[in-house]
Amino acid sequence: MANTGNRASQLWRTLYEAAVLELDPDKLPQRITDAQQAIMDRMEDLNRSEDVPESEATSNTLNVLRDLRKVADSDGQLQE
């Protein structure tokens, strides 16, 4: 079970990094969506555990992605 948690933890982190580092405005919306979904899925898993540091990290990164989407939207980069 711990191995599954490690993979889930690594997945959301990888998708988050891909979104934050994406330079192509056409790919950015999907990168953000993918990362947000992986983070929310992981947050559901963490609600049943006692991993406080990762819970805080997922919450913080989700906020960063929301801000990134707002900035990109205000720059006219994202089309939903």
C-alpha positions as CSV (number, residue, x, y, z in Angstrom):
1,M,0.0,0.0,0.0
2,A,2.8,2.4,0.8
3,N,4.2,1.9,-2.7
4,T,0.9,2.9,-4.2
5,G,1.0,6.1,-2.1
6,N,4.5,6.8,-3.3
7,R,3.4,6.5,-7.0
8,A,0.3,8.7,-6.3
9,S,2.5,11.2,-4.6
10,Q,5.0,11.2,-7.4
11,L,2.2,11.5,-10.1
12,W,0.7,14.7,-8.8
13,R,4.1,16.2,-8.3
14,T,5.2,15.3,-11.8
15,L,2.0,16.7,-13.3
16,Y,2.2,19.9,-11.2
17,E,5.8,20.5,-12.4
18,A,4.7,19.9,-16.0
19,A,2.0,22.5,-15.6
20,V,4.2,25.1,-13.9
21,L,7.0,24.7,-16.4
22,E,4.8,24.5,-19.6
23,L,5.7,27.3,-22.0
24,D,3.2,26.4,-24.8
25,P,0.0,28.3,-24.1
26,D,-1.9,25.8,-26.2
27,K,-0.8,22.9,-23.9
28,L,-1.1,24.9,-20.6
29,P,-4.9,24.4,-20.0
30,Q,-4.7,20.6,-20.2
31,R,-1.5,20.5,-18.1
32,I,-3.3,22.5,-15.4
33,T,-6.4,20.4,-15.5
34,D,-4.4,17.2,-15.4
35,A,-2.4,18.4,-12.4
36,Q,-5.5,19.7,-10.5
37,Q,-7.2,16.3,-11.0
38,A,-4.2,14.3,-9.8
39,I,-3.9,16.6,-6.8
40,M,-7.6,16.4,-5.9
41,D,-7.4,12.6,-6.2
42,R,-4.4,12.5,-3.9
43,M,-6.1,14.8,-1.4
44,E,-9.0,12.4,-1.2
45,D,-6.5,9.6,-0.4
46,L,-4.7,11.8,2.2
47,N,-8.0,12.6,4.0
48,R,-7.9,9.0,5.1
49,S,-4.3,9.1,6.2
50,E,-2.2,11.1,8.7
51,D,0.4,12.5,6.2
52,V,0.1,16.1,7.2
53,P,3.1,17.4,5.2
54,E,1.8,16.0,1.9
55,S,-1.7,17.2,2.7
56,E,-0.3,20.7,3.1
57,A,1.8,20.4,-0.1
58,T,-1.2,19.3,-2.1
59,S,-3.3,22.2,-0.8
60,N,-0.5,24.7,-1.6
61,T,0.1,23.4,-5.1
62,L,-3.6,23.4,-5.9
63,N,-3.6,27.1,-4.9
64,V,-0.6,27.8,-7.2
65,L,-2.4,26.1,-10.1
66,R,-5.5,28.2,-9.5
67,D,-3.4,31.3,-9.5
68,L,-1.5,30.2,-12.7
69,R,-4.9,29.6,-14.4
70,K,-6.1,33.1,-13.4
71,V,-2.9,34.8,-14.6
72,A,-3.0,32.8,-17.9
73,D,-6.7,33.7,-18.3
74,S,-6.0,37.4,-17.7
75,D,-3.3,37.3,-20.3
76,G,-5.7,35.8,-22.8
77,Q,-3.7,32.6,-23.0
78,L,-6.3,30.1,-21.9
79,Q,-9.4,29.2,-23.8
80,E,-11.9,26.9,-22.0
